[in-house]
Amino acid sequence: MLPLIYTHPAAAGLFLATCLVWLVPEMAGMLRQMGKVSRREALSQDGGSLGILLGLQWAGLALNFLLAWLLPQAAILCQRTTLYFLGLTAILLGVALRWYAIRVLGGYFSSAVIVTNDQQVIQHGPYRLIRHPAYSGTFLTMLGVGLVMTNWASLIALLVCVFLGHIQRVSIEEKALIRTIGEPYIEYMRRTKRFIPWVY
């Protein structure tokens, strides 16, 4: 059975509108970051992780749409309409969490792995419970995209790709923060989880 967005124009239109709410600010933010001069005394320690992250994320999205078409036998058959709307809601909640986290991080946010000598450990807002809430927002958005497709194969492929891209990126970020900030960040890591409060 094919996803609703492949068989119902209204469902496809609503999904597209939701994706625009997600992608337009994301692209604008990325362009802003690319045009930004690195902060003084900043050290970029990206190691190519952004390219890997984006590559895996887009590969996951491509597989998500392709597998839902090629493997209709992997369709989630129960509560398809409910899952579709739950997916749209998750996309929007993920976008909201990501931008809230970026706003709380303020001037320390960068699309590259950049750590300054005066870097502080941000511990308010969503950072009280998790170290990477902007990435958690992305996970929630991608979960939403997968749920909209109502297909086990596409959902799993998308989430695996997104997880693999983010886990490498986060490892590089945390090593850079430990090197620069030291014990305060290590202590912060002991008290918090990476993506999901009290879980992981």
C-alpha positions in Angstrom: 0.0 0.0 0.0 1.4 3.4 -1.0 1.7 6.4 1.3 -1.2 8.9 1.4 1.0 11.6 -0.2 1.4 9.3 -3.3 -2.4 8.7 -3.7 -4.1 11.8 -2.2 -3.3 15.3 -3.7 -4.5 17.1 -0.5 -2.3 15.0 1.7 0.7 15.6 -0.6 -0.1 19.4 -0.6 -0.3 19.6 3.2 3.0 17.6 3.5 4.7 19.9 1.0 3.5 23.0 2.9 4.8 21.5 6.2 8.2 20.7 4.6 8.5 24.2 3.4 8.0 25.5 7.0 11.0 23.2 7.8 13.3 23.7 4.9 13.0 27.4 3.9 14.3 28.7 7.3 16.9 25.9 7.4 18.3 26.8 4.0 18.2 30.5 4.9 20.0 29.8 8.1 22.7 27.7 6.4 23.3 30.5 3.8 23.6 33.0 6.6 26.2 30.8 8.4 28.2 30.3 5.2 28.5 34.0 4.7 29.5 34.6 8.2 33.1 35.3 9.1 34.4 33.0 11.8 34.5 34.4 15.2 37.8 35.8 16.3 40.1 33.2 18.0 37.8 30.5 16.8 39.1 27.1 15.9 37.3 25.1 13.3 37.5 21.4 14.1 34.9 20.1 11.7 36.9 17.2 10.2 34.4 17.0 7.3 31.6 15.9 9.6 29.1 18.4 8.3 29.4 17.0 4.7 29.0 13.5 6.0 26.0 14.5 8.2 24.3 16.3 5.3 25.1 13.5 2.8 23.7 10.8 5.1 20.6 12.9 5.9 19.8 13.5 2.2 20.5 9.9 1.4 18.1 8.9 4.1 15.4 11.2 2.8 15.9 9.8 -0.7 15.6 6.2 0.6 12.6 7.2 2.6 10.7 8.3 -0.5 12.1 5.5 -2.8 11.5 2.6 -0.5 7.9 3.7 0.2 7.3 3.4 -3.5 9.3 0.3 -4.2 8.3 -1.7 -1.1 4.5 -1.2 -0.6 4.4 -4.5 1.1 6.4 -2.9 4.0 3.6 -0.4 4.5 2.3 0.2 8.1 -1.3 -0.8 7.7 -2.9 0.3 10.9 -3.9 3.9 11.7 -2.4 5.3 8.5 -4.3 8.6 8.6 -3.4 9.0 12.3 0.2 8.3 11.6 0.2 10.8 8.7 -1.0 13.6 10.9 1.2 12.5 13.8 4.1 12.8 11.3 3.2 16.3 10.3 3.0 17.3 13.9 6.4 15.7 14.7 7.9 17.7 11.8 6.7 21.0 13.2 7.6 20.1 16.8 11.1 19.1 15.6 11.5 22.4 13.7 10.3 24.4 16.8 12.8 22.5 19.1 15.7 23.0 16.7 15.2 26.7 16.4 14.5 27.2 20.1 17.8 25.4 20.8 19.7 27.5 18.3 18.2 30.7 19.8 19.2 29.7 23.3 22.8 28.9 22.1 22.9 32.4 20.6 26.3 33.5 19.3 27.9 30.1 20.0 25.8 28.5 17.3 27.7 27.6 14.1 27.2 25.1 11.3 30.9 24.3 11.6 32.5 22.7 14.7 33.9 25.9 16.2 34.9 26.4 19.8 36.2 29.7 21.2 38.6 30.1 24.1 35.8 32.0 26.0 33.2 29.3 25.3 30.7 28.8 28.1 28.7 25.6 28.9 25.1 26.6 28.1 22.8 24.9 30.7 19.5 26.6 30.4 16.5 26.0 28.2 16.6 22.6 26.5 20.3 22.3 27.4 19.4 21.6 31.0 18.5 18.0 30.0 20.2 17.3 26.7 23.5 18.4 25.2 22.4 18.5 21.6 18.7 19.7 21.4 19.1 21.2 17.9 20.0 17.7 16.7 17.2 16.2 18.7 14.9 18.6 16.8 16.2 17.2 13.5 15.6 13.7 14.7 12.0 14.5 15.6 11.5 16.2 12.2 12.9 13.2 10.4 10.8 10.8 12.5 7.8 12.9 11.4 8.8 12.5 7.7 9.2 8.8 8.2 5.8 8.5 9.9 4.1 10.4 7.0 5.3 7.7 4.6 3.7 5.0 6.8 6.3 2.4 5.6 8.6 0.4 7.9 11.4 0.1 5.4 11.5 3.8 4.5 11.2 4.8 8.2 14.0 2.6 9.3 16.3 3.6 6.4 15.8 7.3 7.1 16.3 7.0 10.9 19.5 4.8 10.5 21.0 7.3 8.1 20.2 10.3 10.2 21.5 8.6 13.4 24.8 7.6 11.7 25.4 11.1 10.4 24.7 12.7 13.8 26.6 10.3 16.0 29.9 11.0 14.2 29.2 14.7 14.2 28.4 14.8 17.9 31.5 12.8 18.8 33.7 15.4 17.1 31.8 18.3 18.7 32.1 16.8 22.2 35.8 16.1 21.8 36.4 19.7 20.7 34.4 21.1 23.6 36.3 18.9 26.1 39.6 20.0 24.7 38.7 23.7 25.0 36.4 23.9 28.0 37.7 20.9 30.0 36.3 19.8 33.3 33.1 22.0 33.3 32.0 20.3 30.0 32.9 16.9 31.3 30.8 17.5 34.4 28.0 18.7 32.2 28.2 15.5 30.2 27.9 13.4 33.4 24.6 15.1 34.2 23.0 15.1 30.8 22.1 12.9 27.9 22.9 13.5 24.3 19.5 13.6 22.5 16.7 12.2 24.7 16.3 13.3 28.3 17.0 10.5 30.8 17.4 7.9 27.9 20.3 8.6 25.6 
